[in-house]
Amino acid sequence: AELKWIQHTGAPLPFLYEATGVITRFTDQRDPKPRSREVFSFHRPETLRDWLAAEKSLRRRLAEDLPALDPTGLRDCQIKAITNLEVSLGRAKPRALVQMATGSGKTFTAITSVYRLLKHARVKRVLFLVDTRNLGEQAEQEFIAYTPTDDNRSFTSIYATQRLSTSHVPADAQVCISTIQRMYSILQGREMTEGEDEHSAAESSTPRPKKLPEPVRYNEKVPPEFFDLIIIDECHRSIYNLWRQVLDYFDAFLIGLTATPDGRTYGFFKQNLVSEYTHEEAVADGVNVQGEIYLIETEVTQGGGKVLKGLVEKREKLTRAKRWEQQDEDEDYSSKKLDTEVVNPSQIRTIIRTFKEKLPEIFPDRNAADGEFQVPKTLIFAKTDSHADDIIQIVREEFDEGNAFCKKVTFKSDEDRTDADGNVIPGEDPKTILSA
C-alpha cells in the first residue's frame, strides 16, 4: 500500500496508525514535527479526506498562521495567557493549564483565544465544557456579549454557537457549550435525567454505585475527532474519575481554566502551566479587592453539641416534612455534622444576630442621610438547600424584614437563576443572597 501511494503521488503516506487491538496511535506526517498520539479509535474516512484536502494540517496552522495578538482591551494577565497558550498549541502540546484568579476574566480570555483560533488557525469546532448548567448559561451569555476588536459583529453573529440542552450535537455549530455530565450521557448513548447537570460534577447527591459505571462508547454522530479543541472551565472539579472518560474520548487539545489548581490538576495537564495569575497579583493590580476575615464562632461550631434525650424533631432533607421521635439517650454530635445531619436553629440565630449587631463596626460609613444604617449586599453560602431555607427564615426575622430582603439562589429555587443574578441592584432588595 505504501509503495502504491508513493508511486501515485510521489510523497510518503500522510497518515499512520499503529494498533495493538487495545491501544491505537495516530501520526499526521504533515505536522511540523510529526508525533504519534493515542486516539480512541480510527478516524472516519471522510475526516481523512477533509484533512487531505486542506492545505496544512491543524498543528501546522497553529504553528504558522496565528498573527501577533492585538492587546486592545486586554489586561496584561490576559495577554500573557493568550500568548503563552498559542505558543503551547504551536508546539503541539496536547494539554495546557491557565490559572487566573477569580474575577480576572478567565472566560473573556478563553473567548478571545477561541475567536483567534477559529479565524486564523481555522479550527473546525470548539467544545466549551462546564460542570453545571448554570455555568453553561453564564458562558453562553459571555459568548453572546463578546465583540472582537477587529469586527463590529458579536461573536455569535460570526460563529455558530450552541449550548447543548438535548442529546443532539449540531454538526454546523463551531462552538458547543455543554456540561461534562451531558457530554458523558451523549457518549453513553442515553438521555440525561432531569436535573442531572444541576450539581457540580465534583459532587454527587446519590450514593456511590456498587458497580463500575458504563464506559463511554463510540458515537458515530460525535466521533472522537468532532472537536479540535476542548476548553474545560473550572477544570479542577471535572477532570477526574468518571468524567475523565469524556476527555480521553476526544482527539482534541485540552485547555484547562481554573483559579485553584491542586497537584492532581497540574499532573493531568502534564505540568504545562502556560499562565499563572494569583489572587495576590490581582489585588496588587486593582483587579480584585483584598478581602478581610471577620470570624464569628460559637461553641457548637468549634466543638459540636448534644441532642438531649426525649422527643426529638426529625426532618426529611428533601421534603422538609417533620416528625417527632423518642430518643432514649443523649447524643453528642461533632461540628462536622452541624447543618447537614443536625440542625441547631439557635446556633444559626446567634451567628446572624451577631452579624447584624457588628455590621456598623465592620462598615462604619454606611449611614444614609437620615442616619439609618444601610445593610450592604451580603452573600451567604449555605451547606445544603435545606440549610439555606433555615438561614433565610432567621435572617428575615432578625433583620425585621420581609421576603424581598433575603432571597435564595440555588438549583432548586423557583426564581430563575439568571434573573436573580441580574437583578442584584445596589441599594435595592434583595440585600442578602443565599447560595447552596
C-alpha positions, 0 to 999 in steps of 0.5 A: 500500500505504501509503495502504491501511494508513493508511486501515485503521488510521489510523497510518503503516506500522510497518515499512520496508525499503529494498533495493538487491538487495545491501544491505537496511535495516530501520526499526521506526517504533515505536522511540523514535527510529526508525533504519534498520539493515542486516539480512541479509535480510527478516524472516519474516512471522510475526516481523512479526506477533509484533512487531505484536502486542506492545505496544512494540517491543524498543528501546522496552522497553529504553528504558522498562521496565528498573527501577533495578538492585538492587546486592545482591551486586554489586561496584561494577565490576559495577554500573557495567557493568550500568548503563552497558550498559542505558543503551547498549541504551536508546539503541539502540546496536547494539554495546557493549564491557565490559572487566573484568579477569580474575577480576572476574566478567565472566560473573556480570555478563553473567548478571545483565544477561541475567536483567534483560533477559529479565524486564523488557525481555522479550527473546525469546532470548539467544545466549551465544557462546564460542570453545571448548567448554570455555568453553561448559561453564564458562558453562553451569555459571555459568548453572546456579549463578546465583540472582537476588536477587529469586527463590529459583529458579536461573536455569535453573529460570526460563529455558530454557537450552541449550548447543548440542552438535548442529546443532539450535537449540531454538526454546523455549530463551531462552538458547543457549550455543554456540561461534562455530565451531558457530554458523558450521557451523549457518549453513553448513548442515553438521555440525561435525567432531569436535573442531572447537570444541576450539581457540580460534577465534583459532587454527587447527591446519590450514593456511590454505585456498587458497580463500575459505571458504563464506559463511554462508547463510540458515537458515530454522530460525535466521533472522537475527532468532532472537536479540535479543541476542548476548553474545560472551565473550572477544570479542577472539579471535572477532570477526574474519575468518571468524567475523565472518560469524556476527555480521553474520548476526544482527539482534541487539545485540552485547555484547562481554566481554573483559579485553584489548581491542586497537584492532581490538576497540574499532573493531568495537564502534564505540568504545562502551566502556560499562565499563572495569575494569583489572587495576590497579583490581582489585588496588587493590580486593582483587579480584585479587592483584598478581602478581610476575615471577620470570624464569628464562632460559637461553641457548637461550631468549634466543638459540636453539641448534644441532642438531649434525650426525649422527643426529638424533631426529625426532618426529611432533607428533601421534603422538609416534612417533620416528625417527632421521635423518642430518643432514649439517650443523649447524643453528642454530635461533632461540628462536622455534622452541624447543618447537614445531619443536625440542625441547631436553629439557635446556633444559626440565630446567634451567628446572624444576630451577631452579624447584624449587631457588628455590621456598623463596626465592620462598615462604619460609613454606611449611614444614609442621610437620615442616619439609618444604617444601610445593610450592604449586599451580603452573600451567604453560602449555605451547606445544603438547600435545606440549610439555606431555607433555615438561614433565610427564615432567621435572617428575615426575622432578625433583620425585621424584614420581609421576603424581598430582603433575603432571597435564595439562589440555588438549583432548586429555587423557583426564581430563575437563576439568571434573573436573580443574578441580574437583578442584584441592584445596589441599594435595592432588595434583595440585600442578602443572597443565599447560595447552596 
